[in-house]
Amino acid sequence: MDLRSDTLSQLSPQMRKAMADAEVGDDVWGGDPTTRRLEHRCAELFGKEAALFTTSGTLSNQLALRVHTRPGDEVITDTKYHVNFYESAASAGLAGVALNTVDSPDGVLTPELVEFALRRKARKPLYAAPKLVCTENTVNFHSGRVVPLGSLRALRQHTLDAALAIHLDGARLANASVASGVSLAEFADTADTVSMCFAKGLAAPFGSVLAGPAELIEKATAYRSAYGGGLHQSGVMAAAALYGLQHNVERLAEDHHNARLLGELLGQHPAFGVELGAVRTNVLVVDVSGTGLPASEFVRVAADEGVLLAVRTPTSVRAMTRLGIDEAAIRTAAQRLLAVAERAKGPVAVA
């Protein structure tokens, strides 16, 4: 039972068939019909003028940085957002931008935090000029938190007043939409550009999309080729993404249910610390310090029991539910993890 990430979702036979049957052309030459259908569909879903199929969420983010900024500009974001935590070197090397980061207590980038980032530097001609704000939804490092639409709208208004653009890293935006009932278009309306991954909860093997104004997407298409992301018979992969959009969005609610169920089952044991109120999507963070084991050792022992988890901090682990892990598997995983806790600390009564 591999709960390390939703990127480990397995292709269904139906998705494989859609890929095998895909009509293809050459995307670099603008002639892959399945890729065009995917991009048109995504533009509609996000309420944007255009969309671009990319190899990964990281590439989508990097293209957004490139089209919104020039080398030497500044991008404001949260310290733990993907664009900084995992992409800071790429952001400097590819777009040539400086990341001005703030620490939000709950993963929500607010107007006050952006204003703090703007004012804490003495703005002089030699300093980087702030041009872009990058936000994220859901927030991976905060238990898959859904950033409320109202918060995003308030941030959008503030950035408009400050003449700043916004890019929304929506790698798991479909999860946010299903959990909140807010449409993809409503979320996307709070940003100039938005990205979303197909290879996470939507269970495709590949790809992401970047959507926004047609002029920016045209520029992003050129940079995609410059970055080595130009694709030829991409319809095979685009077909999987289309299948995921058509069949795997609403079922994300099952992943959300299973993440909460696992939290409820583990939370019965005093050795586990679970904040159930934070479990809104498919991400569960569990404090395992009560077992007496550091997170890295707990993950190793759990793997011996057939349950694969990821280390989040020295004292906590992360489980991500996904397609292929049903409720029965979750209950079995919980039993095995409870057994690990029992052996680590001795018998403890379970409510």
C-alpha positions in Angstrom: 0.0 0.0 0.0 2.0 2.9 -1.3 0.8 6.2 0.3 3.9 8.2 -0.4 2.2 10.4 -3.1 -0.8 10.6 -5.4 1.7 10.7 -8.3 1.9 6.9 -7.8 -1.6 6.5 -9.1 -1.8 3.6 -11.6 -3.2 3.8 -15.1 -6.6 2.2 -15.5 -7.2 -0.2 -18.4 -9.7 2.4 -19.7 -7.1 5.2 -19.7 -4.6 2.9 -21.4 -7.1 2.2 -24.1 -7.8 5.9 -24.6 -4.0 6.4 -25.0 -3.7 3.6 -27.5 -6.6 4.9 -29.6 -5.5 8.6 -29.5 -5.4 10.5 -32.8 -2.0 12.0 -33.0 0.0 14.5 -35.1 3.0 16.6 -34.3 2.5 19.2 -31.5 5.7 21.1 -32.3 4.2 21.8 -35.7 0.8 22.6 -34.1 -0.8 19.5 -35.6 -1.6 17.2 -32.8 -5.4 17.1 -32.7 -5.8 15.4 -29.3 -3.5 17.9 -27.7 -5.4 20.7 -29.2 -8.7 19.3 -27.8 -7.1 19.0 -24.3 -5.8 22.6 -24.4 -9.2 24.0 -25.7 -11.0 22.0 -22.9 -8.7 23.3 -20.3 -9.1 26.9 -21.5 -12.8 26.5 -21.1 -12.6 24.9 -17.7 -10.4 27.7 -16.4 -12.2 30.5 -18.2 -9.0 31.6 -19.9 -8.2 32.6 -23.5 -5.7 29.8 -24.1 -3.9 26.9 -22.5 -0.7 25.0 -23.1 0.0 21.3 -22.4 3.4 20.9 -20.6 5.4 18.0 -19.4 5.1 18.8 -15.7 3.8 21.2 -13.0 7.3 22.4 -12.5 7.6 23.4 -16.2 4.2 25.1 -16.1 5.4 27.2 -13.1 8.7 28.0 -14.7 7.0 29.1 -17.9 4.7 31.3 -15.9 7.6 33.0 -14.2 9.3 33.5 -17.6 6.3 35.2 -19.3 5.4 37.4 -16.3 8.9 38.7 -15.5 12.3 39.7 -16.9 15.7 38.7 -15.4 16.3 40.6 -12.3 12.7 41.0 -11.3 11.3 39.8 -8.0 8.6 37.2 -7.3 6.8 37.2 -3.9 5.7 33.8 -2.6 5.4 31.6 0.5 8.5 29.9 1.8 6.9 26.5 1.6 5.2 26.8 -1.7 6.5 24.4 -4.4 7.8 27.3 -6.5 10.3 28.2 -3.7 10.8 24.9 -1.8 11.5 22.8 -4.8 12.0 25.3 -7.7 14.1 28.1 -6.3 17.3 27.1 -8.2 15.3 26.6 -11.4 13.6 30.0 -10.9 17.0 31.7 -10.6 18.6 29.8 -13.4 15.9 29.9 -16.0 13.9 33.0 -15.3 16.7 34.9 -13.5 14.3 36.1 -10.8 14.8 36.7 -7.1 12.2 35.0 -4.8 11.1 37.2 -1.9 9.5 34.7 0.5 7.2 35.1 3.5 6.1 32.6 6.1 2.4 32.2 6.4 1.2 30.3 9.6 -1.5 28.4 7.7 -0.3 28.4 4.1 -2.5 31.2 3.0 -0.7 34.1 1.3 -2.6 37.2 2.4 -2.5 40.9 1.3 -0.8 41.8 4.6 2.0 39.3 3.9 2.5 40.6 0.4 2.5 44.1 1.7 5.1 43.1 4.3 7.3 41.6 1.5 7.0 44.8 -0.5 7.9 47.1 2.4 10.6 45.2 4.1 13.2 46.2 1.4 14.3 49.7 0.7 13.3 49.9 -2.9 16.1 51.4 -4.9 16.9 51.3 -8.6 19.6 48.6 -8.1 17.1 46.3 -6.2 14.9 43.7 -7.8 11.5 45.1 -9.0 8.5 43.1 -7.7 6.4 41.9 -10.6 4.7 38.7 -9.7 3.0 36.9 -6.8 2.9 33.1 -6.8 0.3 31.3 -4.7 -0.7 27.7 -4.4 -3.9 25.6 -4.0 -4.1 23.1 -2.5 -1.1 23.7 -0.1 0.9 20.6 0.1 2.9 21.6 3.1 -0.2 22.4 5.1 -2.0 19.1 4.9 -3.5 19.8 1.5 -5.2 22.9 2.7 -7.8 24.4 0.4 -7.2 28.2 0.2 -10.7 29.8 0.3 -11.9 31.6 -2.7 -12.5 34.7 -0.6 -8.8 34.8 0.4 -7.7 34.5 -3.2 -10.0 37.2 -4.3 -8.8 39.6 -1.6 -5.2 38.8 -2.6 -6.1 39.4 -6.3 -7.5 42.9 -5.5 -4.5 43.8 -3.5 -2.1 42.8 -6.3 -4.1 44.7 -8.9 -3.8 47.8 -6.7 0.0 47.1 -6.5 0.3 46.5 -10.3 1.5 42.9 -9.6 0.5 39.8 -11.6 -0.5 36.5 -10.0 0.3 32.9 -10.9 -1.7 30.2 -9.2 0.2 26.9 -8.8 -2.9 24.7 -8.9 -1.1 21.3 -9.1 -4.0 19.9 -7.1 -6.6 22.5 -7.9 -9.1 19.8 -8.9 -8.9 18.5 -5.3 -9.6 22.0 -4.1 -12.5 22.3 -6.4 -14.1 19.0 -5.3 -13.5 19.7 -1.6 -14.9 23.2 -1.7 -17.6 23.1 -4.4 -15.8 26.1 -6.1 -15.3 25.7 -9.8 -12.0 25.7 -11.5 -13.0 28.8 -13.4 -13.8 30.7 -10.1 -10.4 29.8 -8.7 -8.6 30.6 -11.9 -10.4 34.0 -12.1 -8.2 35.1 -9.1 -5.0 34.8 -11.1 -3.6 35.9 -14.4 -2.2 32.4 -15.1 -3.0 29.0 -13.5 -1.5 25.6 -13.7 -2.9 22.2 -12.9 -1.3 18.7 -13.0 -2.8 15.6 -14.6 -0.3 13.2 -13.1 -1.5 13.4 -9.4 -5.1 12.7 -8.4 -6.3 12.7 -12.0 -4.1 9.6 -12.4 -2.6 10.3 -15.8 1.0 9.3 -16.3 2.3 12.6 -17.5 1.7 16.3 -17.8 0.3 19.6 -16.6 -1.4 22.6 -18.2 -0.8 26.3 -18.1 -3.7 28.6 -18.9 -4.0 32.3 -19.2 -4.2 35.2 -21.7 -3.5 34.1 -25.3 -0.5 36.5 -25.6 1.2 35.0 -22.6 0.5 31.4 -23.6 2.0 32.2 -27.1 5.2 33.3 -25.3 5.1 30.3 -23.0 4.9 28.0 -26.1 8.2 29.5 -27.4 9.9 29.1 -24.0 8.6 25.6 -23.7 10.5 24.6 -26.8 13.6 26.6 -25.6 13.5 24.6 -22.3 13.3 21.3 -24.2 9.6 20.7 -23.6 8.5 20.7 -27.2 6.5 17.5 -27.9 5.8 15.7 -31.1 3.1 12.9 -31.0 1.9 14.2 -27.7 -1.7 13.1 -28.3 -1.0 9.8 -26.6 -0.3 11.6 -23.3 -3.0 14.3 -23.9 -5.5 11.5 -24.3 -4.7 10.3 -20.8 -5.1 13.8 -19.4 -8.4 14.2 -21.2 -9.6 10.9 -19.7 -8.5 12.0 -16.3 -10.5 15.2 -16.7 -13.6 13.3 -17.9 -13.6 10.5 -15.4 -11.3 11.1 -12.4 -12.3 14.5 -11.1 -15.5 13.7 -9.1 -13.9 10.5 -7.7 -11.4 12.7 -5.9 -14.0 12.9 -3.2 -13.2 9.2 -2.4 -9.6 10.1 -1.9 -10.6 12.9 0.5 -12.9 10.5 2.4 -10.1 7.9 2.7 -7.6 10.4 4.0 -10.0 11.4 6.7 -10.8 7.8 7.5 -7.2 7.0 7.9 -6.8 10.0 10.2 -9.8 8.9 12.3 -8.5 5.3 12.7 -5.0 6.4 13.6 -6.2 9.2 15.9 -7.8 6.5 18.1 -4.3 5.6 19.3 -2.6 8.1 21.8 0.7 7.5 20.1 -0.5 9.3 17.0 -1.2 13.0 16.7 -3.8 13.8 14.0 -5.4 17.2 13.4 -8.6 16.0 11.7 -9.8 19.5 11.1 -6.9 20.0 8.7 -7.8 17.0 6.5 -9.9 18.5 3.7 -8.4 16.8 0.7 -6.2 13.7 0.1 -3.2 14.7 2.4 -2.9 13.4 5.9 0.0 14.5 8.2 0.5 12.4 11.3 2.7 13.2 14.3 4.4 9.9 15.2 6.6 11.3 18.1 4.3 9.5 20.5 5.5 6.1 19.2 9.0 6.9 20.5 10.3 6.6 16.9 11.7 9.4 14.8 9.7 9.8 11.5 12.4 8.3 9.4 12.5 5.2 11.5 8.7 5.0 11.7 8.6 5.1 7.9 11.2 2.3 7.7 9.3 0.1 10.1 6.0 0.8 8.4 7.5 -0.2 5.0 8.4 -3.5 6.5 4.7 -3.9 7.3 3.8 -3.1 3.6 2.7 0.5 4.1 4.8 3.1 2.4 4.7 6.7 3.8 6.8 9.9 3.3 8.7 11.7 6.0 7.3 15.2 6.5 9.3 16.5 9.4 11.6 14.7 12.0 8.5 13.9 14.0 5.7 13.6 11.4 4.9 11.5 8.3 2.6 12.1 5.3 0.1 9.8 3.7 -1.6 10.7 0.4 -4.6 8.8 -0.8 -5.2 8.1 -4.5 -6.8 6.0 -7.2 -6.0 2.4 -6.5 -6.1 2.7 -2.7 -9.7 1.9 -1.7 -11.4 2.0 1.7 -10.5 -1.6 2.5 -6.8 -0.9 1.8 -7.0 2.1 4.1 -8.4 0.0 6.9 -5.7 -2.6 6.4 -3.0 0.1 6.4 -4.4 1.6 9.6 -4.3 -1.8 11.3 -0.7 -2.3 10.3 0.4 1.2 11.4 -1.4 0.7 14.8 0.5 -2.5 15.2 3.7 -0.6 14.6 2.8 1.8 17.4 1.9 -1.1 19.7 5.2 -2.7 19.3 7.1 0.6 19.6 5.6 1.7 22.9 4.0 -1.5 24.3 0.3 -2.3 24.6 -1.9 0.8 24.7 -5.7 0.6 24.9 -7.4 1.8 21.7 -10.8 3.5 22.0 
